[in-house]
Amino acid sequence: GALVWYMDDGGLSGGIPAITSCVFTRKDLERLTSKIGSMTNTRPYIYKNIKVNTAHAPKQIRVYKPDAPVMIEALRNIATEVELPDCMWYKIGGK
């Protein structure tokens, strides 16, 4: 599930994996952040775009820069396991 969400709403931002969401509540994002962290052995956090001040402002789940290679490697392992099509590997740094 995490790979599908990342492939749909995520990408690399300055070499750091990030997943953007406008529909999840803060509580839901906190649960997802915790789950992603335990699955990938990283420390993700919720980043809120402070330029937009609405209840459904875009938010991102990001990882701290030192954890970026670990997160990317976890996503790459899942992508290999599920045989992700070659055309989608750009989202996780190429094949």
C-alpha positions, -999 to 999 in steps of 0.1 A, spaced: 0 0 0 28 25 9 44 20 -25 12 26 -44 5 57 -24 40 70 -30 38 62 -67 5 81 -70 10 111 -47 47 110 -40 81 118 -55 115 130 -47 118 165 -35 155 175 -34 164 138 -32 141 133 -3 110 111 -6 77 129 1 40 119 -2 15 147 -6 -20 146 8 -49 170 10 -76 146 21 -63 129 52 -68 144 87 -38 152 108 -47 122 130 -48 98 100 -15 112 87 1 106 122 -10 70 121 2 66 85 35 83 94 40 59 123 32 29 101 55 40 73 83 46 98 80 11 113 78 -5 78 109 13 65 130 18 97 129 56 91 117 87 110 90 103 88 73 135 98 44 156 87 53 188 69 25 213 64 26 239 37 23 270 59 15 292 29 -20 278 28 -42 282 59 -72 259 54 -84 227 69 -74 208 38 -41 225 31 -16 203 13 5 183 37 34 160 31 49 130 48 86 134 45 117 118 60 147 135 75 176 138 50 198 111 67 169 87 64 163 94 27 186 66 13 170 41 37 135 51 26 144 50 -11 160 16 -6 129 3 11 107 16 -17 131 1 -43 130 -33 -25 92 -33 -26 92 -22 -63 115 -51 -72 93 -75 -52 61 -64 -70 79 -61 -104 72 -24 -108 71 -14 -145 104 2 -157 85 34 -167 77 41 -130 112 37 -115 119 74 -120 99 81 -89 124 62 -68 156 73 -85 157 51 -116 165 15 -121 
